[in-house]
């Protein structure tokens, strides 16, 4: 990442601690607000990730930065025997656990507190690993991706859904206006943490996307790398293997 962006500019805490605090604070507002901010299109993007993973017939899946568990829950459709949702925020996980309980999926999905940069799993453990809107929150991107590569089985699929920046007129200009002015103000209206949604737009703006992120994955050691822009380029699905 060309620039390190943190949620709380005046805090001396590291990015990891700040991100944890931020998501703990907004956890109860996150799902509803996320639907408003993305205009509900993120639901379609997640379904596309599920289809890509399902094609590999995974038996066990790790969903990193699982948050409130949306993608982990969607991954049940792959037919996997075991899905682990891992997140650094206990607050987000608690919301996710309630959703999983309501759907009686406790026998398939396990929610764990954990750090993406120090994964508590053996080498070559998972058939599939996913991250939705989480890699830009890694404090050390290279370390987090290296850990993912370590615990992914050879031939396994790594799928990332992340925000990106449109490059064509008029979507590029519209995206800048939306993320700089509209998104933070929506966040301020609905969330008690006024810094959170400014951070989410700022971090998306500086995150390497498209070929830049492909190059990082290649440097870490992933192979078979593809990037698939979504909805005029406001998000991208990346697929890689080991």
C-alpha positions as CSV (number, residue, x, y, z in Angstrom):
1,X,0.0,0.0,0.0
2,X,1.4,3.4,-1.0
3,X,0.1,5.1,2.1
4,X,-0.8,3.8,5.5
5,X,-4.3,5.0,6.5
6,X,-5.7,4.6,10.0
7,X,-9.2,5.1,11.4
8,X,-8.1,7.5,14.2
9,X,-5.6,10.1,13.0
10,X,-4.8,11.5,16.5
11,X,-4.4,8.1,18.1
12,X,-0.9,6.6,18.9
13,X,-2.3,3.1,18.6
14,X,-1.1,0.9,15.7
15,X,-3.4,0.3,12.7
16,X,-4.3,-3.2,13.9
17,X,-5.5,-1.9,17.3
18,X,-7.3,1.0,15.7
19,X,-9.1,-1.2,13.2
20,X,-10.2,-3.6,16.0
21,X,-11.5,-0.7,18.1
22,X,-13.4,0.8,15.1
23,X,-15.1,-2.5,14.1
24,X,-16.0,-3.2,17.7
25,X,-17.6,0.2,17.9
26,X,-19.6,0.0,14.7
27,X,-20.4,-3.7,14.8
28,X,-24.1,-3.3,15.6
29,X,-24.6,-0.8,12.8
30,X,-22.4,-2.4,10.2
31,X,-24.7,-4.7,8.3
32,X,-27.6,-2.3,7.7
33,X,-25.2,0.6,6.9
34,X,-23.2,-1.6,4.6
35,X,-26.3,-2.4,2.5
36,X,-27.1,1.4,2.3
37,X,-23.6,2.4,1.3
38,X,-23.2,-0.3,-1.3
39,X,-26.8,0.1,-2.5
40,X,-27.1,-3.6,-1.9
41,X,-24.8,-4.5,-4.8
42,X,-22.3,-6.2,-2.4
43,X,-24.8,-9.1,-2.0
44,X,-24.4,-9.9,-5.8
45,X,-20.6,-9.7,-5.5
46,X,-20.5,-12.2,-2.7
47,X,-22.6,-14.6,-4.6
48,X,-20.1,-14.5,-7.5
49,X,-17.3,-15.3,-5.0
50,X,-19.3,-18.3,-3.7
51,X,-19.8,-19.6,-7.3
52,X,-16.0,-19.4,-7.9
53,X,-15.2,-21.2,-4.7
54,X,-18.0,-23.8,-5.1
55,X,-16.5,-24.9,-8.5
56,X,-13.5,-26.2,-6.5
57,X,-15.7,-28.4,-4.3
58,X,-13.9,-27.4,-1.0
59,X,-14.3,-29.5,2.1
60,X,-13.0,-26.8,4.5
61,X,-13.0,-23.0,4.1
62,X,-11.4,-20.2,6.0
63,X,-13.1,-16.8,5.7
64,X,-10.6,-14.1,7.0
65,X,-11.8,-10.7,8.2
66,X,-15.2,-12.4,8.3
67,X,-16.8,-9.5,10.2
68,X,-20.4,-10.4,10.9
69,X,-20.1,-13.5,8.8
70,X,-22.0,-12.6,5.6
71,X,-19.6,-14.4,3.3
72,X,-19.0,-17.3,5.7
73,X,-22.8,-17.9,5.7
74,X,-23.0,-17.6,2.0
75,X,-20.2,-20.2,1.7
76,X,-22.6,-22.9,3.1
77,X,-23.9,-23.1,-0.5
78,X,-20.6,-24.6,-1.6
79,X,-21.4,-27.8,0.3
80,X,-18.3,-27.5,2.5
81,X,-18.2,-29.6,5.6
82,X,-16.5,-26.9,7.8
83,X,-16.3,-23.1,7.5
84,X,-14.2,-21.0,9.9
85,X,-14.9,-17.3,10.1
86,X,-11.9,-15.4,11.6
87,X,-11.8,-11.8,12.6
88,X,-9.9,-9.5,14.9
89,X,-13.1,-7.8,16.2
90,X,-15.0,-9.6,18.9
91,X,-17.9,-7.2,18.5
92,X,-18.3,-8.1,14.8
93,X,-18.1,-11.8,15.6
94,X,-20.8,-11.6,18.2
95,X,-23.2,-10.2,15.7
96,X,-22.2,-12.9,13.3
97,X,-22.7,-15.6,15.9
98,X,-26.3,-14.5,16.4
99,X,-26.9,-14.6,12.6
100,X,-25.4,-18.1,12.4
101,X,-27.5,-19.3,15.4
102,X,-30.7,-17.9,13.8
103,X,-30.0,-20.0,10.7
104,X,-29.0,-23.1,12.8
105,X,-25.6,-23.3,11.1
106,X,-23.5,-23.8,14.2
107,X,-22.5,-27.3,13.1
108,X,-20.9,-25.9,9.9
109,X,-19.6,-22.4,10.8
110,X,-17.3,-21.7,13.6
111,X,-16.4,-18.0,14.5
112,X,-12.9,-17.4,15.9
113,X,-11.1,-14.3,17.2
114,X,-7.8,-14.2,15.3
115,X,-5.2,-12.2,13.5
116,X,-4.8,-12.6,9.8
117,X,-1.0,-11.9,10.1
118,X,-0.6,-14.8,12.6
119,X,-3.0,-17.5,11.6
120,X,-3.5,-20.3,14.2
121,X,-3.6,-23.1,11.6
122,X,-1.2,-25.7,10.2
123,X,0.5,-25.4,6.9
124,X,-1.5,-26.6,3.8
125,X,-4.7,-26.8,5.8
126,X,-7.6,-25.2,3.8
127,X,-9.1,-26.0,0.5
128,X,-10.3,-22.5,0.1
129,X,-9.6,-19.1,1.7
130,X,-11.7,-16.0,1.2
131,X,-11.5,-12.3,2.2
132,X,-14.3,-9.8,1.5
133,X,-13.5,-6.2,2.1
134,X,-10.7,-7.0,4.6
135,X,-7.3,-7.1,3.0
136,X,-7.0,-3.3,3.0
137,X,-7.3,-3.5,6.8
138,X,-4.2,-5.6,7.2
139,X,-1.5,-3.8,9.1
140,X,1.2,-5.6,7.1
141,X,-0.3,-6.7,3.8
142,X,2.6,-8.9,2.7
143,X,2.7,-10.7,6.1
144,X,-1.1,-11.4,6.0
145,X,-0.9,-12.7,2.4
146,X,2.1,-14.8,3.2
147,X,0.2,-16.4,6.1
148,X,-2.8,-17.1,3.8
149,X,-0.4,-18.8,1.3
150,X,1.0,-20.9,4.1
151,X,-2.3,-22.3,5.3
152,X,-3.8,-22.8,1.8
153,X,-3.4,-26.3,0.4
154,X,-1.6,-26.7,-2.9
155,X,-4.2,-26.4,-5.6
156,X,-6.5,-24.6,-3.2
157,X,-8.4,-21.4,-4.2
158,X,-7.8,-18.0,-2.7
159,X,-10.6,-15.5,-3.5
160,X,-10.6,-11.8,-2.5
161,X,-13.4,-9.3,-2.9
162,X,-12.2,-5.8,-2.4
163,X,-13.1,-2.2,-3.3
164,X,-11.3,-0.7,-6.3
165,X,-11.4,2.6,-8.2
166,X,-13.2,2.9,-11.6
167,X,-10.9,4.2,-14.3
168,X,-13.4,5.2,-17.0
169,X,-15.5,8.4,-17.3
170,X,-18.0,9.1,-15.8
171,X,-17.7,6.3,-13.3
172,X,-14.3,7.5,-12.0
173,X,-15.6,11.0,-11.3
174,X,-18.8,9.8,-9.8
175,X,-17.0,7.3,-7.5
176,X,-14.7,10.1,-6.2
177,X,-17.6,12.3,-5.4
178,X,-19.5,9.4,-3.7
179,X,-16.6,8.2,-1.6
180,X,-15.2,11.6,-0.6
181,X,-18.4,13.4,0.2
182,X,-21.5,11.2,0.4
183,X,-20.2,8.0,2.0
184,X,-18.6,9.6,5.1
185,X,-21.8,11.7,5.6
186,X,-24.0,8.6,5.5
187,X,-21.7,7.1,8.1
188,X,-21.9,10.1,10.3
189,X,-25.7,10.0,10.2
190,X,-26.1,6.3,11.1
191,X,-22.9,5.5,13.1
192,X,-21.7,6.6,16.5
193,X,-18.1,6.4,15.2
194,X,-17.7,9.4,12.9
195,X,-14.2,8.4,11.9
196,X,-15.1,4.9,10.7
197,X,-16.6,5.6,7.4
198,X,-14.1,8.3,6.5
199,X,-11.5,5.6,7.1
200,X,-13.3,3.0,4.9
201,X,-13.4,5.4,2.0
202,X,-9.8,6.7,2.5
203,X,-8.4,3.2,2.8
204,X,-10.2,2.1,-0.4
205,X,-8.7,5.1,-2.2
206,X,-5.1,4.2,-1.5
207,X,-5.3,0.4,-1.7
208,X,-3.5,-1.1,-4.7
209,X,-6.0,-2.6,-7.0
210,X,-6.1,-4.4,-10.4
211,X,-2.7,-5.3,-11.8
212,X,-1.0,-3.7,-8.7
213,X,-2.6,-6.2,-6.4
214,X,-2.0,-9.0,-8.9
215,X,1.7,-8.1,-8.7
216,X,1.7,-8.3,-4.9
217,X,0.0,-11.7,-5.0
218,X,2.6,-12.9,-7.5
219,X,5.5,-11.6,-5.3
220,X,4.1,-13.4,-2.3
221,X,4.1,-16.7,-4.3
222,X,0.5,-17.2,-5.5
223,X,0.0,-18.5,-9.1
224,X,-2.9,-18.5,-11.5
225,X,-3.8,-15.0,-10.6
226,X,-6.9,-13.3,-12.1
227,X,-8.7,-10.0,-11.3
228,X,-12.3,-9.5,-12.3
229,X,-13.7,-5.9,-12.0
230,X,-17.3,-5.7,-10.8
231,X,-19.9,-3.0,-11.4
232,X,-17.8,-0.5,-13.5
233,X,-14.7,-1.2,-11.4
234,X,-16.0,-0.1,-7.9
235,X,-15.0,-3.5,-6.6
236,X,-12.8,-6.4,-7.9
237,X,-12.8,-10.1,-7.3
238,X,-9.2,-11.6,-7.3
239,X,-8.7,-15.3,-7.7
240,X,-5.4,-17.1,-7.1
241,X,-4.0,-20.5,-6.2
242,X,-1.0,-22.2,-4.7
